[in-house]
Structure formats: C-alpha cells, structure tokens
Amino acid sequence: MPKLLSGIPLKLRRFKMNNAYEDAKRLYASYGVDTDKAMELLAQTPISIHCWQGDDVSGFDQKDGKASDGIQTTGNYPGKARNFDELTKDFLKAAQHIPGKKRINLHASYAVFPDGEWVDRDAIEFRHFEPWVTFAQENGFGIDFNPTFFSHPNVKNGMTLASDDENIRQFWIKHGQLCRQISQQIGEALDDNVVCNVWIPDGMKDTPADRLSPRLRLKDSLNQIFSEDCPRVIDCVESKVFGIGLESYTVGSSEFYIAYAAHHPNVYNLLDAGHYHPTEYISEKLSSLLCFNKYLPLHVTRPVRWDSDHVVSFDDETKAIMSEIANYDALDRVLIGLDFFDASINRIVAWVIGTRNAQKALLWGLLQPKALLKEAESQADFSKRLMLQEEAKTLPFVEIWAEYCRRQGVVSDSTWYDDVMAYEKDILAKR
C-alpha cells in the first residue's frame, strides 16, 4: 500500500476511494458518459493472453526449446517456465492480478506429450492439448489457437506454405489442417468459438526474381487448409511487412491477406500492431475493415523498432486502437489478443503490465464522450469537437479504473508487484 494511505484504516480508505469514484462518475456524466455501463462492457470483453510470454516462445515440442525462423526474444531473466506445469502456474499467478474475462492464446508448439511419446507437427492430435482444455475449464478461461510455422527443421530456405519443395509444403499444409481440427475440438469441449490464426515466416532477405510464384503456392496451401468446415473456428491470416532475415520480400503481405480474406468470407485478416511501417497506425485501419468483415482479430503489442514486440504500454496508439473499437460499438466483432515477449524482465510482471494496459486503454476508449463528439461533428462544429477531445484527456480516468479493479477483486495500484516479487523469490528463483 502506498505510504500516503498506509496509515488510514481500511474502512476509511474504501470510503475515500468510493467517494472519489462517485465524484468522477458525476463529472463523466456531465459529458454524457455512463461509467457503470463502461465498466460492465469492459468486464464482458475477453482479452486473449498469449502463453508464449511465459517461456520466450520456446514451446514444448522441440528438443532444443529455442525460438527461431523470424522469432526472437531479448534477455534471459531467471525463472523461465520449462514445462506445462510451470507455465500454467505462472499464468495463474499473472491472472490473479488481471481483472475481467481472460482467454489463453496457444501455439501448436505447446502440445503436451505423455511421457515417452512425441509426434511431429504433421501428426498432432486434440489429446495433446487436453491438459490445456482442462486447465481452461477449471479456471474459467477461453482458448484461442495458432499453428506453429516456425522453430522447426522443415522451415526450408525461409519458406513453409509457400515452399517450392512439395514435401515441405505438404508437411505444413497437414499441420494447418490438423490445427483447425484441434481448434474445432477445443471449441466443442468449451462450447465456444476458437480463433485459429495462421502466421508464416515465408520470405526472402534479398530481392526475389519471382514474387508471384510463392504467393500462388501460398494461396493454394491456404485453400487446402481452409477446405474443411469447422463451425467452431474463426479463421485468421496474419500479415507482416518483413521479418528479420526476410527484409526484402514477405509472401504473406498485408495486401495479399486482405485480398485473400475478401475472396474467402469466413477467413479474416488479423492486424498486428507491430506489423506495419512505423508511420502507419492500425487504429486508422479498423474502420475500413469493419465495413466488410464480421470479425476483426487483433494482436496488440508495442513496436519500438518495427515488430519488436515490447510489453503493451498505456500509450497513444493503444488508446487510439481501443477508442476506435469502443466508438463503433464493435466489442463483439473485434477479437483482442496480445502478442509480446520480453525476457529482459520478470515474465509474469510483463504479462500483468501488458494485459492491464490493454484493459486500461479499452476502458479509456469506453469513457470517451462519443455522443457529444459525434454531435459536434455532425454540426460541423469542429472547434467544439477539438475542445471535447482535449478535455476528455484530463477527466479522472484513474478513479474509474480503481473502481473497476475493486469490483473485479484485484488491486488497482502497484501493490500487485510485491506479490509477484514474492513469487519470484519463492518459485522462480529455484528453477
């Protein structure tokens, strides 16, 4: 507890906090904003939390346990999770300090094999993920799923689904097909829809002689992967500008995937905040895609230098992304997932900070005076619009966040950090 409050009795502290909330509530109401409704909407909106922050994208299915092929982590902070039990235990510790609804975002590389068993990625089955399903059921989590097209010997010359080696290509097509089947079975087990997202590292470091052929092969591969009807699966394809070692040509570009999704109504283009030029903002792209797509999946991250996947910050672009979602009442259409991995700091701290910041940003968006802003705009009163936009920045947001956390049974201030540090001392330091 901060020193300023440490000497105040708990009852009085609660009174002071609640009183502060009521004052903030009235002020927001003067701008036409219902804070209680905003908190209800936030509580109903799940965030898909990526399991790979807990182990530096290592996974369980490769003996060396190292990320490769366009995936890099920075740092070697002590206490990394090494197996399913450690990873889920760490995930739960983070979840204790994260309010609201949560989903687990899995990669296929996190298959859990019984002792003495191992299969390659073209032979995985639902049973290899049943421990995750049980874990989700026991803790009230949803699950999303990703085929893992990296960190594998069959990434040949930087290619998977676009490979000119037919054996390599068929290996990865089979993997994609199995992952959709597994996603369907997860959805049936949880009575829920499962986002299944395809990202591939395919590309070239230097200027290619032929840009078309790999894209035609990718198109055919995706057609084969998506050929089976899986009603519990929300299919996504994730574009990228370039990856490390693939600077000159990315097969699965934004234009390719937007066009592919446009011709395949049940496949959606997933936007990653780090996968565009630094002068591009995905917050400005949401309204265009919402015109045409039932769902709009996101990976929220913080690109410091391109796709550096830093921990999500409560920054202008994250607030802008969430404000766009809130502004169009698109909470049931925009599927919010996280994608960052930082091994230079405590991994649980990274989870908590990043997820809470995504939720803070969404609450920020829900608290904008959108009705007054739209009214001013409709009257071409751009002076008033600018005034409202700027005044909203200094409204007492922190009081609403504190009240939301109180209602969700988690602390709103930094005292959660002490608990994670105690966990580090008692658990992580002994690994």
C-alpha positions, 0 to 999 in steps of 0.5 A, a space after each residue: 500500500 502506498 505510504 500516503 494511505 498506509 496509515 488510514 484504516 481500511 474502512 476509511 480508505 474504501 470510503 475515500 476511494 468510493 467517494 472519489 469514484 462517485 465524484 468522477 462518475 458525476 463529472 463523466 456524466 456531465 459529458 454524457 458518459 455512463 461509467 457503470 455501463 463502461 465498466 460492465 462492457 469492459 468486464 464482458 470483453 475477453 482479452 486473449 493472453 498469449 502463453 508464449 510470454 511465459 517461456 520466450 516462445 520456446 514451446 514444448 515440442 522441440 528438443 532444443 526449446 529455442 525460438 527461431 525462423 523470424 522469432 526472437 526474444 531479448 534477455 534471459 531473466 531467471 525463472 523461465 517456465 520449462 514445462 506445462 506445469 510451470 507455465 500454467 502456474 505462472 499464468 495463474 499467478 499473472 491472472 490473479 492480478 488481471 481483472 475481467 474475462 481472460 482467454 489463453 492464446 496457444 501455439 501448436 508448439 505447446 502440445 503436451 506429450 505423455 511421457 515417452 511419446 512425441 509426434 511431429 507437427 504433421 501428426 498432432 492430435 486434440 489429446 495433446 492439448 487436453 491438459 490445456 482444455 482442462 486447465 481452461 475449464 477449471 479456471 474459467 478461461 477461453 482458448 484461442 489457437 495458432 499453428 506453429 510455422 516456425 522453430 522447426 527443421 522443415 522451415 526450408 530456405 525461409 519458406 513453409 506454405 509457400 515452399 517450392 519443395 512439395 514435401 515441405 509444403 505438404 508437411 505444413 499444409 497437414 499441420 494447418 489442417 490438423 490445427 483447425 481440427 484441434 481448434 474445432 475440438 477445443 471449441 466443442 469441449 468449451 462450447 465456444 468459438 476458437 480463433 485459429 490464426 495462421 502466421 508464416 515466416 515465408 520470405 526472402 532477405 534479398 530481392 526475389 526474381 519471382 514474387 508471384 510464384 510463392 504467393 500462388 503456392 501460398 494461396 493454394 496451401 491456404 485453400 487446402 487448409 481452409 477446405 474443411 468446415 469447422 463451425 467452431 473456428 474463426 479463421 485468421 491470416 496474419 500479415 507482416 511487412 518483413 521479418 528479420 532475415 526476410 527484409 526484402 520480400 514477405 509472401 504473406 503481405 498485408 495486401 495479399 491477406 486482405 485480398 485473400 480474406 475478401 475472396 474467402 468470407 469466413 477467413 479474416 485478416 488479423 492486424 498486428 500492431 507491430 506489423 506495419 511501417 512505423 508511420 502507419 497506425 492500425 487504429 486508422 485501419 479498423 474502420 475500413 475493415 469493419 465495413 466488410 468483415 464480421 470479425 476483426 482479430 487483433 494482436 496488440 503489442 508495442 513496436 519500438 523498432 518495427 515488430 519488436 514486440 515490447 510489453 503493451 504500454 498505456 500509450 497513444 496508439 493503444 488508446 487510439 486502437 481501443 477508442 476506435 473499437 469502443 466508438 463503433 460499438 464493435 466489442 463483439 466483432 473485434 477479437 483482442 489478443 496480445 502478442 509480446 515477449 520480453 525476457 529482459 524482465 520478470 515474465 509474469 510482471 510483463 504479462 500483468 503490465 501488458 494485459 492491464 494496459 490493454 484493459 486500461 486503454 479499452 476502458 479509456 476508449 469506453 469513457 470517451 464522450 462519443 455522443 457529444 463528439 459525434 454531435 459536434 461533428 455532425 454540426 460541423 462544429 469542429 472547434 467544439 469537437 477539438 475542445 471535447 477531445 482535449 478535455 476528455 484527456 484530463 477527466 479522472 480516468 484513474 478513479 474509474 479504473 480503481 473502481 473497476 479493479 475493486 469490483 473485479 477483486 484485484 488491486 488497482 495500484 502497484 501493490 500487485 508487484 510485491 506479490 509477484 516479487 514474492 513469487 519470484 523469490 519463492 518459485 522462480 528463483 529455484 528453477 
